[in-house]
């Protein structure tokens, strides 16, 4: 009996300590979140233009996976997806812009790597897209594999992991190539079309986006080989743990929504009728998730209502019924053979 009493007292002490720590954490200021609220909008860093991720439409409105993730984050904070300012950044300027405070977060096809995470004063958050480096060539070039491109000129984007991946591969097979480096994707695309380059080397998803906006997409083929792991994650500045938590768990919530079958269309009904405790927590029926990251209890519900779950977002921006038409592949849920996996939200 004495042992049980001691255990009960220890559990109560641990619970009290945990509650005290959580209360203290909730009083720690978040400079980034406070600045966003004072400004009245989210400054979101995106790419300079790649179909499927971020590209202005005919009305000048940014469309794509990254652009909509920015809108969803604005909805989680303000319950208004329009309260976002899109800031296009080149690969070579994106991390400097984030570090200087020009943007609050990067949703910008940025690969998570160890050196980026440990040497730039930034934190990558959680993976929202899995990709790999590839090459695109003219369909009539007679190139079946990358080894066939001995001596080729290859368009590359400055400041990306693709520069190193390309150099490492050709060095490993003892084949020469000539890099032609550009600051922006549209510049590399124009050079490729003009014949200045024999190939364009970058992540396969971006190659699919570039090909979709070519004058004649059928003239181009993406070689099937992949030469790297390119997991995309949002980036934030180091030193603001609460803002890191907001971006991390917002991204997770969009994936969790697909796992639970919560969509843009049914989110309201599920919030009213769901008996599943996980669903009730995610949609703010019980408030603890929002409280833990200093957001409204309906933060995830508002984001889902604004942009949908991950599957809806993917199909709308680069699914088979879009010009990009990129199979989900590793970006399917883990229950469907993919790599996407929402961490437990409890």
C-alpha positions, 0 to 999 in steps of 0.5 A: 500500500505504501508503494502504491501511495508513493507511486501515486504521489510521484505521478501527481508530482510529475503531472504538476511539474509538466503543467508548470513547464507548459505554463512557463513555455506559454509565457515565453514570447515569440518574436516572429509570431508577435511581429506577424500579428502586429503587422497583420500579415505573414511574409512568406518566401517562395520561389521565383516561378515554377509550375506546381509550386509557385507561379503567378497565373494570368491574373498575377495570383500566385498558384501552387503547393508552396503558395497554398501552404503559405495561405494555409499558415496565414489562415491558421494564424488569422483565420484569413488565407489572404493575409499573406505577402508573397516574396519571390526569392532566388535560390542564392538569396532565399536563406539570406532573406530569411536570416535578415528577417525579410521573410518569416518562413520559407516554403520554397522547394528547399532541401533539408540538409545537415549543413544548412540546418547547422551552419546558417542560423536557420532551422528546417522544420518538417518534410512536406515533399520528397523528391530527387535530382534528375535531368531533362533533355530533348526527346529526340536527343537520343539520350537514354541515361545520364551516362550518355551525356558525356561532354554535355552542357547542363543548365543548373541553378546557383545556390542549390544542392543540384550543383553539387549533386551533378558535379558529384555524379559526373565525377563518380563516373569519370565523365566530363560535363560543362555547367552553365549556371543561372540565378533563376529557373526561368533563365535556365529554361530559356537557355535550354529552349534556345539550345545553350544547354543540352540538359537541365539538372534539378529536382524531378518535380521542378523539371515536370513543372518546367516541362509543363510550361514549355511551348511544346512539352512533348519535345522534352523528356525527364530521364528516369534516374534519380541521383539524390534525396531531396526532402523539402521542408519549410525553414525558419530562423533559429532562436524562436521555438514557438514559431518553429512549433507553429510551422512544424505542427501546421504542416503536420496538421495538413497531412494529419487531415488527409490521414483522418479523411478531413477535407475542405468540404467536410471539415465543418460537419466533422467538427460538429459530429466527430466522436474520435478524440483525435479528430476533435483535438485537430479541429479544435473541439477541445482546445489544447493543441491550439493553446500549446502553440499560442494559436486559436483552438480552431487554427487547424480547422481554419487552415483545412477550410482554407486550402484542404488536406495534403492530398487535395492540395497536391492534386490541385497543384500538380496532380494528374489533372494539372499540366504538371501531372506528377504522380504522387509517388513517395508523397503518398501517405505511408498507408498507401506506400508513400513516405508522408507520415503525420506525427501524433497530434495529442 
